[in-house]
Amino acid sequence: MKEYRTGCVSVIQNTARSEGKGPTFLSEEAVAQVQRIHRGYSDYHETPLRRLDAMAEKLGVKAFFVKDESQRFGLNAFKGLGGLYAITRVICRELGLDAEKINFSDLKEPEYQEAVHKMVFVTATDGNHGKGVSWAAGQLGCAAHVYMPIGSSELRAQAIRDVNLKAEVTITKSGYDDTVRYAAKMAEKHGWILIQDTSWDGYEDIPSWIIQGYTTMAEEACRQMEEQELVPTHVFLQAGVGAMAGGVTGYLVNRYEGRRPAIGVVEPENMACIYQSALMGDGEPHEAVEQAPTIMAGLNCGEPCKIAWPILRDFGDWYFKCPDYVSAYGMRLLAAPQGADPKVVSGESGAVTTGLVNLIARKKEYADIKRLLGLGPDSVVFCISTEGDTDPVHYRKIVYEGKNPIPQQV
């Protein structure tokens, strides 16, 4: 591992990236069942892949794509993919059903309703994951208990309640990682089923299913690019515990074996547990050293997912950490596009990768990092806007009132 620091950006180059095959549970064959279950849901629609040609021209690259997950299942974020698939698999496990033959809608049939309705789900969340779990549980008439860390937005809490009339949402007085531990304790105490997107020893199946669930958006995006006769050369993925980044990375490594894109993992500078794990260089997951509030609520996680970390360790090319104003910069760029580029409403956790790429590629102070990444006229860049304006009030403050501006010296 080799660390570089330029301006506000810190980046680690993975000098020992594996050239081996990706994890088998994220192979195209393994996740075909995930796509079948998602597509079998009545309100499933592919989310749009936005091609921003005017932005690409400014960046000096061939193409720049943003997957717009604000339109996923009407939830304004991608997390429902993991919640829907994981809950389907859990119910199949509990009822002894064959997951390869069941659709989500089958679980609403009278023969299963009595048993399903007795199930109670619980999770911890900064917002989007809990909303996805609450929504999926609500689709089946199940109760959900959702615990949020201190400082969580009441607007995000209410959004979780709104998708499930049986949802109880509590904002705790603890940080995210302690809130996860509390949710696990409550599951054990009450006999509830924990649906968590991070893992620890003895708790691996459900996080693995959640991670698999996220691959549907990667499969869609790859196919959408390939329909334009393009494949990604550079992929930038935001990370909290790393579940989404790990799932998408593993899928891409398997899909594009022999022509893999370079993958960059992006975190808030004050909650960079993947970055810290890479920096330590011992192959083990580590907590973030600096832990402080960030506007990127969905990335506000201090401990890596133990399933996702080995994937990011072995197959990530770059690990970045950056301040909040980089995300705010990306939000404004996507909200006010140039030329004929489409507008993308992207929230604080959704826009950080777009902000980072634009900072590196457009500002001369970062020319060395741009060269290091190999960004140039043949590059096809892919980012995922993982959420829309999940906190509309804060979104307006950033996009329209200029909150979190880029300092003059950056």
C-alpha positions as CSV (number, residue, x, y, z in Angstrom):
1,M,0.0,0.0,0.0
2,K,1.2,3.5,-0.9
3,E,-0.4,6.7,0.5
4,Y,-0.6,10.0,-1.3
5,R,-2.0,13.3,0.0
6,T,-2.8,16.2,-2.3
7,G,-5.0,19.1,-1.2
8,C,-8.0,17.8,0.7
9,V,-7.7,14.3,-0.8
10,S,-5.9,11.3,0.7
11,V,-5.5,8.2,-1.4
12,I,-3.9,4.8,-1.0
13,Q,-2.8,2.8,-4.0
14,N,-3.2,-0.9,-3.6
15,T,0.1,-2.3,-4.9
16,A,-0.9,-5.9,-4.2
17,R,-4.3,-6.1,-5.9
18,S,-5.2,-9.7,-6.6
19,E,-5.5,-10.9,-10.2
20,G,-7.4,-14.0,-9.1
21,K,-11.1,-14.7,-9.5
22,G,-13.7,-12.8,-7.5
23,P,-15.7,-14.4,-4.7
24,T,-17.9,-17.2,-5.8
25,F,-21.0,-15.9,-4.0
26,L,-20.9,-12.8,-6.2
27,S,-20.4,-14.7,-9.5
28,E,-22.9,-14.1,-12.3
29,E,-24.2,-17.6,-11.8
30,A,-24.6,-17.1,-8.0
31,V,-26.5,-13.8,-8.3
32,A,-28.8,-14.8,-11.1
33,Q,-31.3,-15.9,-8.5
34,V,-31.1,-12.4,-6.9
35,Q,-32.1,-10.8,-10.2
36,R,-34.9,-13.4,-10.6
37,I,-36.4,-12.4,-7.3
38,H,-36.0,-8.7,-7.8
39,R,-37.6,-8.9,-11.3
40,G,-40.4,-11.0,-10.0
41,Y,-41.4,-8.2,-7.7
42,S,-44.4,-6.4,-9.2
43,D,-43.0,-2.8,-8.9
44,Y,-39.5,-3.7,-10.2
45,H,-38.1,-1.4,-12.8
46,E,-34.5,-0.8,-13.9
47,T,-33.2,2.5,-12.6
48,P,-31.8,4.9,-15.2
49,L,-28.1,5.1,-16.1
50,R,-27.5,8.7,-16.8
51,R,-24.8,9.6,-19.3
52,L,-23.3,13.0,-18.7
53,D,-21.5,13.9,-21.9
54,A,-20.9,17.6,-21.0
55,M,-19.4,16.6,-17.7
56,A,-17.2,14.0,-19.5
57,E,-15.9,16.7,-21.8
58,K,-15.0,18.8,-18.8
59,L,-13.3,15.9,-17.2
60,G,-11.3,14.9,-20.3
61,V,-12.7,11.4,-20.4
62,K,-14.6,9.4,-23.0
63,A,-17.8,8.9,-21.0
64,F,-19.2,9.6,-17.5
65,F,-22.1,7.5,-16.2
66,V,-24.2,7.9,-13.0
67,K,-26.6,5.2,-12.0
68,D,-29.6,7.0,-10.5
69,E,-30.9,5.0,-7.5
70,S,-33.3,7.6,-6.3
71,Q,-35.9,5.8,-8.4
72,R,-35.5,2.4,-6.9
73,F,-38.9,0.9,-5.6
74,G,-40.1,4.5,-4.8
75,L,-37.7,4.5,-1.8
76,N,-35.3,7.3,-3.0
77,A,-32.3,5.0,-2.5
78,F,-30.9,1.6,-3.5
79,K,-31.1,-0.2,-0.1
80,G,-34.4,-1.9,-0.8
81,L,-32.5,-4.3,-3.1
82,G,-30.7,-5.8,-0.1
83,G,-33.7,-5.7,2.2
84,L,-36.1,-7.4,-0.3
85,Y,-33.7,-10.2,-1.1
86,A,-32.4,-10.9,2.4
87,I,-36.0,-11.0,3.9
88,T,-37.0,-13.4,1.1
89,R,-34.1,-15.7,1.9
90,V,-34.7,-15.5,5.6
91,I,-38.4,-16.4,5.3
92,C,-37.5,-19.3,3.0
93,R,-35.0,-20.5,5.6
94,E,-37.5,-20.2,8.5
95,L,-40.3,-22.0,6.6
96,G,-38.2,-24.6,4.8
97,L,-39.0,-23.3,1.3
98,D,-36.8,-23.6,-1.8
99,A,-35.4,-20.2,-2.4
100,E,-34.7,-21.1,-6.0
101,K,-38.4,-21.6,-6.8
102,I,-40.0,-18.9,-4.6
103,N,-40.8,-15.3,-5.7
104,F,-41.4,-12.5,-3.2
105,S,-45.0,-12.4,-4.1
106,D,-45.5,-16.0,-3.2
107,L,-44.8,-15.2,0.4
108,K,-48.1,-13.2,0.4
109,E,-50.1,-16.3,-0.4
110,P,-52.7,-17.5,2.2
111,E,-50.7,-20.7,2.9
112,Y,-47.8,-18.7,4.2
113,Q,-49.4,-15.6,5.6
114,E,-50.0,-16.8,9.2
115,A,-46.4,-17.8,9.7
116,V,-45.0,-14.8,7.9
117,H,-47.1,-12.3,9.8
118,K,-45.7,-13.5,13.1
119,M,-42.1,-12.6,12.0
120,V,-40.7,-9.4,13.4
121,F,-37.6,-7.8,11.9
122,V,-35.1,-5.5,13.4
123,T,-32.2,-3.5,12.2
124,A,-29.9,-0.5,12.9
125,T,-29.5,2.2,10.2
126,D,-28.4,5.7,9.4
127,G,-31.5,5.9,7.2
128,N,-31.6,4.1,3.8
129,H,-30.9,0.5,5.0
130,G,-33.5,0.7,7.7
131,K,-36.0,2.1,5.2
132,G,-35.3,-0.8,2.8
133,V,-35.8,-3.3,5.6
134,S,-39.0,-1.6,6.9
135,W,-40.4,-1.4,3.4
136,A,-39.7,-5.1,2.5
137,A,-41.2,-6.2,5.9
138,G,-44.2,-4.0,5.4
139,Q,-44.9,-5.5,2.0
140,L,-45.5,-8.8,3.8
141,G,-47.5,-7.3,6.7
142,C,-44.6,-7.8,9.1
143,A,-43.5,-5.5,12.0
144,A,-40.1,-3.9,12.0
145,H,-38.1,-2.2,14.7
146,V,-35.5,0.2,13.4
147,Y,-32.8,1.8,15.6
148,M,-30.9,4.9,14.4
149,P,-27.8,6.5,15.8
150,I,-27.6,9.8,17.7
151,G,-27.9,12.8,15.4
152,S,-30.1,11.0,12.9
153,S,-32.5,13.2,10.9
154,E,-36.1,13.0,12.1
155,L,-37.1,13.3,8.4
156,R,-35.3,10.1,7.7
157,A,-36.8,8.4,10.7
158,Q,-40.3,9.4,9.6
159,A,-39.6,8.2,6.1
160,I,-39.0,4.7,7.6
161,R,-42.3,4.8,9.4
162,D,-44.1,6.0,6.3
163,V,-43.3,2.8,4.3
164,N,-44.5,0.4,7.0
165,L,-47.5,1.1,9.3
166,K,-46.0,-1.5,11.7
167,A,-42.6,0.0,11.9
168,E,-41.3,1.4,15.2
169,V,-38.3,3.8,14.8
170,T,-36.1,4.9,17.7
171,I,-33.2,7.4,17.5
172,T,-30.7,6.2,20.1
173,K,-28.1,8.1,22.1
174,S,-25.3,6.0,20.7
175,G,-23.1,6.1,17.5
176,Y,-23.8,3.8,14.6
177,D,-21.7,0.8,15.5
178,D,-23.0,0.7,19.1
179,T,-26.5,1.0,17.7
180,V,-25.9,-2.1,15.6
181,R,-24.8,-3.9,18.7
182,Y,-28.0,-2.7,20.5
183,A,-30.2,-3.9,17.6
184,A,-28.5,-7.4,17.8
185,K,-29.1,-7.4,21.6
186,M,-32.8,-6.6,21.1
187,A,-33.1,-9.3,18.5
188,E,-31.7,-11.9,20.8
189,K,-33.8,-10.7,23.8
190,H,-37.2,-10.6,21.9
191,G,-36.7,-13.4,19.3
192,W,-36.8,-10.9,16.5
193,I,-34.9,-11.5,13.2
194,L,-31.9,-9.2,12.7
195,I,-31.5,-7.9,9.1
196,Q,-28.1,-6.1,9.2
197,D,-25.8,-5.1,6.4
198,T,-22.6,-5.7,8.4
199,S,-21.2,-8.9,9.7
200,W,-19.3,-10.5,12.6
201,D,-18.3,-14.0,13.6
202,G,-21.4,-16.1,13.7
203,Y,-23.5,-13.6,11.7
204,E,-22.7,-14.0,8.1
205,D,-25.6,-15.5,6.1
206,I,-27.9,-12.5,6.2
207,P,-25.2,-9.8,5.4
208,S,-24.1,-12.0,2.5
209,W,-27.7,-12.0,1.1
210,I,-27.9,-8.3,1.5
211,I,-24.6,-7.8,-0.3
212,Q,-25.8,-10.1,-3.1
213,G,-28.9,-8.0,-3.3
214,Y,-26.9,-5.0,-4.2
215,T,-25.5,-6.7,-7.3
216,T,-28.7,-6.1,-9.3
217,M,-27.9,-2.5,-9.8
218,A,-24.4,-3.4,-11.0
219,E,-25.8,-6.0,-13.4
220,E,-28.3,-3.4,-14.8
221,A,-25.6,-0.7,-15.1
222,C,-23.2,-3.0,-16.9
223,R,-25.8,-4.1,-19.4
224,Q,-26.9,-0.5,-19.9
225,M,-23.3,0.5,-20.7
226,E,-22.8,-2.4,-22.9
227,E,-25.9,-1.5,-24.9
228,Q,-24.0,1.6,-25.8
229,E,-21.0,-0.5,-26.7
230,L,-19.0,0.7,-23.7
231,V,-17.6,-1.0,-20.6
232,P,-16.3,0.8,-17.5
233,T,-12.6,1.5,-17.1
234,H,-12.9,3.4,-13.8
235,V,-15.5,2.7,-11.1
236,F,-15.8,4.8,-7.9
237,L,-17.8,3.4,-5.0
238,Q,-18.7,5.0,-1.8
239,A,-18.4,3.0,1.4
240,G,-19.8,3.0,4.9
241,V,-19.3,-0.5,6.3
242,G,-18.4,-1.5,2.7
243,A,-21.3,-3.8,1.9
244,M,-22.4,-2.1,-1.3
245,A,-18.9,-1.4,-2.4
246,G,-17.8,-5.0,-1.7
247,G,-20.8,-6.4,-3.5
248,V,-20.4,-4.3,-6.6
249,T,-16.6,-4.8,-6.7
250,G,-17.0,-8.6,-6.4
251,Y,-19.6,-8.7,-9.2
252,L,-17.5,-6.5,-11.5
253,V,-14.4,-8.6,-10.9
254,N,-16.3,-11.7,-11.9
255,R,-18.1,-10.2,-14.9
256,Y,-15.1,-8.5,-16.4
257,E,-12.4,-11.1,-15.7
258,G,-9.4,-10.2,-17.8
259,R,-10.5,-6.6,-18.4
260,R,-11.4,-5.4,-15.0
261,P,-12.0,-1.7,-14.3
262,A,-9.9,0.1,-11.8
263,I,-12.0,0.5,-8.6
264,G,-11.8,3.3,-6.1
265,V,-13.4,3.2,-2.7
266,V,-14.5,6.6,-1.3
267,E,-15.2,7.5,2.3
268,P,-15.7,10.6,4.5
269,E,-12.4,11.7,6.0
270,N,-13.9,11.4,9.5
271,M,-15.3,7.9,9.1
272,A,-12.9,6.1,6.9
273,C,-12.7,2.5,8.2
274,I,-11.9,0.9,4.8
275,Y,-9.2,3.5,4.3
276,Q,-7.7,2.8,7.7
277,S,-7.9,-1.0,7.1
278,A,-5.9,-0.5,3.9
279,L,-3.4,1.8,5.5
280,M,-2.6,-0.6,8.3
281,G,-1.4,-3.1,5.7
282,D,-1.9,-6.3,7.8
283,G,-4.9,-7.5,5.8
284,E,-7.3,-7.2,8.8
285,P,-10.3,-4.9,9.2
286,H,-9.7,-1.9,11.4
287,E,-11.9,0.8,13.0
288,A,-11.7,4.4,11.7
289,V,-9.2,6.3,13.7
290,E,-10.9,9.7,13.3
291,Q,-14.6,9.4,14.1
292,A,-16.6,12.6,13.8
293,P,-20.0,13.6,12.4
294,T,-20.3,13.8,8.6
295,I,-23.1,15.0,6.3
296,M,-22.8,11.7,4.5
297,A,-25.1,9.9,7.0
298,G,-25.2,6.7,5.0
299,L,-21.4,6.4,5.2
300,N,-21.2,7.3,8.9
301,C,-19.8,3.9,10.0
302,G,-16.6,3.3,11.9
303,E,-16.2,-0.5,11.6
304,P,-15.9,-2.5,8.3
305,C,-18.2,-5.4,7.3
306,K,-16.0,-8.5,7.8
307,I,-17.5,-10.1,4.6
308,A,-16.9,-7.0,2.4
309,W,-13.5,-6.0,3.7
310,P,-11.6,-9.0,2.1
311,I,-13.2,-8.2,-1.3
312,L,-12.2,-4.6,-1.1
313,R,-8.7,-5.5,0.2
314,D,-8.0,-7.9,-2.6
315,F,-9.7,-6.2,-5.6
316,G,-9.8,-2.4,-4.8
317,D,-7.2,-0.3,-6.6
318,W,-7.6,2.9,-4.7
319,Y,-8.9,4.0,-1.3
320,F,-9.9,7.6,-0.8
321,K,-11.0,9.8,2.0
322,C,-12.3,13.3,1.6
323,P,-14.1,16.1,3.4
324,D,-17.8,16.7,3.4
325,Y,-17.6,19.6,0.9
326,V,-16.5,17.2,-1.8
327,S,-19.9,15.5,-1.5
328,A,-21.6,18.9,-1.5
329,Y,-19.7,19.8,-4.7
330,G,-21.0,16.6,-6.4
331,M,-24.6,17.3,-5.3
332,R,-24.5,20.8,-6.9
333,L,-22.8,19.5,-10.1
334,L,-25.5,16.9,-10.5
335,A,-28.3,19.3,-9.6
336,A,-27.3,21.9,-12.1
337,P,-25.9,20.0,-15.2
338,Q,-24.3,21.7,-18.2
339,G,-25.3,21.4,-21.8
340,A,-27.8,18.6,-22.5
341,D,-26.8,16.5,-19.5
342,P,-29.8,15.3,-17.4
343,K,-30.3,16.5,-13.8
344,V,-29.7,14.0,-11.1
345,V,-31.0,14.6,-7.6
346,S,-28.3,13.1,-5.5
347,G,-28.0,13.2,-1.7
348,E,-25.0,13.5,0.6
349,S,-24.0,9.9,0.4
350,G,-24.9,9.6,-3.2
351,A,-22.8,12.4,-4.8
352,V,-19.4,12.1,-3.1
353,T,-17.9,10.0,-5.9
354,T,-19.0,12.4,-8.6
355,G,-17.6,15.3,-6.5
356,L,-14.3,13.5,-6.0
357,V,-13.8,12.6,-9.7
358,N,-14.6,16.2,-10.7
359,L,-12.2,17.6,-8.1
360,I,-9.4,15.4,-9.2
361,A,-9.9,15.7,-13.0
362,R,-10.8,19.4,-13.2
363,K,-8.6,21.1,-10.7
364,K,-4.9,21.5,-11.7
365,E,-3.7,20.9,-8.1
366,Y,-4.8,17.3,-8.5
367,A,-3.1,16.6,-11.8
368,D,-0.7,14.1,-10.3
369,I,-3.5,12.1,-8.8
370,K,-5.4,12.2,-12.2
371,R,-2.3,10.8,-13.9
372,L,-1.9,8.2,-11.2
373,L,-5.5,7.0,-11.7
374,G,-5.0,6.9,-15.5
375,L,-7.9,9.1,-16.2
376,G,-7.8,10.2,-19.8
377,P,-9.6,10.4,-23.2
378,D,-10.2,6.6,-23.3
379,S,-11.7,6.4,-19.8
380,V,-15.2,5.3,-19.2
381,V,-16.1,6.4,-15.6
382,F,-19.0,4.8,-13.6
383,C,-20.4,6.2,-10.4
384,I,-23.6,5.3,-8.4
385,S,-25.8,7.9,-6.9
386,T,-27.0,5.7,-4.2
387,E,-29.7,8.1,-2.9
388,G,-31.8,11.1,-3.8
389,D,-32.8,13.9,-1.4
390,T,-33.4,11.6,1.6
391,D,-33.2,14.7,3.8
392,P,-34.9,17.3,1.6
393,V,-34.3,20.2,4.0
394,H,-30.5,19.6,4.1
395,Y,-30.5,18.9,0.4
396,R,-31.9,22.4,-0.2
397,K,-29.4,24.0,2.1
398,I,-26.5,22.5,0.2
399,V,-27.7,22.8,-3.4
400,Y,-29.6,26.1,-3.2
401,E,-28.1,27.9,-0.2
402,G,-24.5,26.9,-0.7
403,K,-23.8,25.1,2.5
404,N,-20.5,23.2,2.7
405,P,-18.7,25.2,0.0
406,I,-15.3,24.3,-1.3
407,P,-12.7,26.4,0.5
408,Q,-10.9,28.9,-1.8
409,Q,-7.5,27.2,-1.3
410,V,-8.7,23.8,-2.4
